[in-house]
Amino acid sequence: MKKARQAPDFILFIIVLLLLTFGIVMVYSASYVSAQVTYADGAHFFKRQLIWAVLGIIAMIVVMKIDYSFYYKWGYQLFGLAVLLLILLFVPGVGITIKDATRWIGVGSLTFQPSEIAKLGMVFFLAKYLVDNQNQIKQFFKGFVPPLLVVGCVCLLIIKQPDLGTAVTIAATAYVLLLVAGARFTHLGFLAALGCGLVAMAIKMAPYRMQRITAFLDPWADPLGDGFQTIQSLLAVGSGRIFGTGLGHGRQKFLYLPEQQTDFIFAVLAEEMGFLGASFVVLLFLAFAWRGLRIAIKAPDFFGALLATGITAMVVVQAAINIGVVTGSLPVTGITLPFISYGGSSLTLNLLGIGILLNISRYVRE
């Protein structure tokens, strides 16, 4: 039973605002040079990100007032809409291709990534399915396999774009939800082995992915080719030392580091704010994980617990992958840093997720 509403989790709200503030400041700093060269306006990306941030905060506040049971009632329909958008990407004249990747839908500069909607839609679907089939989740074929088939189909649609990083994020989030729902450890072990095998197969089927693995293992073997991005990222991180070069005084953003305002913005942050600044951002994500899991543990019902867990895992897994790539701990995947990287659809959908999380926090058991 839900009890009367209370104030939302203020600490979580402040953590998200801090991350968002870091993001807006770093987008301006990291993108100034490329924006000046490309658009003759150093604040081009900054202004667009600021608009998306304002719209995202408004959406977060609105969603925060909607009872989260709404997503139990309409979970499958919202998920179906997300899948439909993923399919529309491959309709001629609808999907927008940039750098050999078809990931966007829209008109002109007003575009969005259906895969971002799919991440949240998948959380809705799994939370509802696992609640409805809680007594069968320990049965391999009857309860465990059906959601895996659905998750697998969505991941295949995303890999086809191609976008392996987002597919891995969705798969990892689904894994966490199955674990929390009480799936057998033997089944989860089988799933982990199967997932590793499928990722290896996806890498082998695409030569550019294999080149990324090679560059990850030894980026200096091809410093001007496949290893260039990793080397420039490590140079940025290392140049920051303890206190950084100072906000706005980084060198790698002068067209040395590719994707400096999106996938590799954390490298610019580490260069300009140093180990202390980068560590503070990592601590903010850890604090976010703590508050999100606290909400999940204290949620008044199983659906609320799964929904909070899924949204928290969705953000934290993506952040861990991005930071791992930037620091050379993982191969390049092309995945952004939540709340920090430039990107309207990613920022807006993440803030919508936070709005849902804050709504759940209004019903937690103290």
Secondary structure by P-SEA (a helix, b strand, c coil): cccccccccaaaaaaaaaaaaaaaaaaaaaaaaaaaaaccccaaaaaaaaaaaaaaaaaaaaaaaccccccccaaaaaaaaaaaaaaacccccccccccccccccccccccccaaaaaaaaaaaaaaaaaaaaccccccccccccaaaaaaaaaaaaaaaaccaaaaaaaaaaaaaaaaaacccaaaaaaaaaaaaaaaaaaaaacaaaaaaaaaaacccccccccaaaaaaaaaaaaaaccccccccccccccccccccccccaaaaaaaaacaaaaaaaaaaaaaaaaaaaaaaaacccaaaaaaaaaaaaaaaaaaaaaaaaaaccccccccccccccccaaaaaaaaaaaaaaaaaaacccc
